Amino acid sequence: MSITRADIEQQLNRLYYATGANGFFEPPTMKIAAADDPLFASFKTIIGDFHWTPAEALAMKFPAAKTRSVIVWCMPKTEQARSSNRTETARPSLDWARARSFGEVANENMRRQLCRYLEEKGFAATPPHLNSDYRQAVQRLAGNWSERHVAFVAGMGTFGLSAGLITERGVAHRLASVVTDLELAPDKRPYGDDPFAWCTKCGACSRRCPANAIGPDFKDRDKAKCLEYAVKHITINRLSDYGWMDLSLGCGLCQTDVPCEHKRP
């Protein structure tokens, strides 16, 4: 049975409403990457040898499948979440934290249900970020599958000083991806292979960072300092401040009240 790009986009939009993601995000933008794009192999050097290629990710569930495409989508945070976070200076607003904690649950369900849709149509599909073998490499503060790097390959956007992905719809968003043996025409990268092409290095995100973890150059991003701040100043009083436990609250100050918040600068 054949499935077109339009079919996938239609199903994603159905899932956007069905999962409740519409309560946290704007509608998804979809991009496609070829599974054999050489950039995927380069991430074993750039990120670490623990980072999976699309073929490795799909083979964990479907060993005999030939990996062909990576389906990627981006959902910007709502204006309500973004505007509330613009006024914060030390921790995320309640609306922003809700989108990070519970909106991402909806995004995870979109991944799962898109895979089920593809499998029902006779194709192999898996969401690598939700793979049971997914691990965070503590020493690098990186995991087996980077949604941002995968989105870069698909032509979704490029990195900023904060290490967020600047897309045509801004940097305040959530990303997701699914690997499949369905063959789809890949999108071209309008920025070529330059990972920082759309960042103007204006420094606005650096000035917004309460942890002082963002410097004047891309190499100055301090992930450990960012995480330490989140643990000591955001999650420590999460029950009294936000009302729920366990799910990540995020921070997002560097993604709001900046020129690239909701558009490409």
Secondary structure, 3 states (H helix, E strand, C coil): CCCCHHHHHHHHHHHHHHCCHHHCECCCEEEEEECCCHHHHHHHHHCCCCCCCHHHHHHCCCCCCCCCEEEEEEEEECHHHHHHHHCCCCCCCHHHHHHHHHHHHHHHHHHHHHHHHHHHCCCCEECHHHCCCCCEECCCCEECCCHHHHHHHCCCEEECCCCCEEECCECCEEEEEEEECCCCCCCCCCCCCCCCCCCCCCCHHHHHCCCCCCCCCHHHCCHHHHHHHHHHHHCCCHHHHHCCCCCCCCCCHHHCCCCCCCCCC
